[in-house]
Amino acid sequence: MSQSLGRALRILIELGDGPRGLDDLAATVGVHKTTVLRLLRTLEDERFVYRDGDHRFHLGRRMFALSAAALERREIRGVAAPHLARLNESTGQTVHLGVYEGGEVVYLDKYDSRHAIRMYSRIGLRMPLHATAIAKVLLADLPEARRERVVREIEFVRYTPNTITGPDALLAELARVAAQGYAVDDAEHETFIRCVAAPVHDVTGRVVAAASISVPDVVLTRERVLDLLPELLATTRAISADCGHRTEGTTTP
């Protein structure tokens, strides 16, 4: 079993350098073609490899899904950290990183502002799904059916006069967020705090996290908070690039 596993891993490593034919793989692994073909069929059944019309084998979608999941779970906070620290330093405002896990949105990292007014948020704290900019960004990326199912199950607590209090209104808001690529918390969770948030994409294009800037209304007006959006978007694009995401028109170095 361990010998077969070693050979299968050798095949995957070889395919990481590009597509290969059966003869090439047999020569690389050093066994008969029938043995390699048996391993390839198992890998193909599990979507780790696929065969094209010219009978050449490629890495399959399961490999990319696993690599994206590993990056998300182990590295997103570390990848984002230097970018978020620079954003916090340049704006002087509170910066958060959040993720969607197990049906909840939680803070993964936080950089406090230089102002005397501090937010009570802390790493690991859950965010209301209907009343925070980060949650809106993360929910907006869910497949439509799942998004609607999640929204219909929310308990719509009214935190402020601006809080969204029904599923239809939130679904409409999430559609806007998905279209424009950012979200705003316009004093919807706390009466004196406004936030803007933007998505972080992984190599597959999926949104794996969201970063936000939060500002008390005594520090900046709503318009001035929105003026921070270009810097936030530049930051999340840089984090996404470090996660392997490539926007249209860019190439891998």
Secondary structure, DSSP 8 states (H G I E B T S, - for coil): -HHHHHHHHHHHHHHTTS-EEHHHHHHHHTS-HHHHHHHHHHHHHTTSEEE-TTSEEEE-HHHHHHHHHHHHHHHHHHHHHHHHHHHHHHH-SEEEEEEEETTEEEEEEEE--SSS------TT-EE-TTT-HHHHHHHHTS-HHHHHHHHHT------STT---SHHHHHHHHHHHHHHT-EEEESSSSTTEEEEEEEEE-TTS-EEEEEEEEEETTTS-HHHHHTTHHHHHHHHHHHHHHTT---TT----
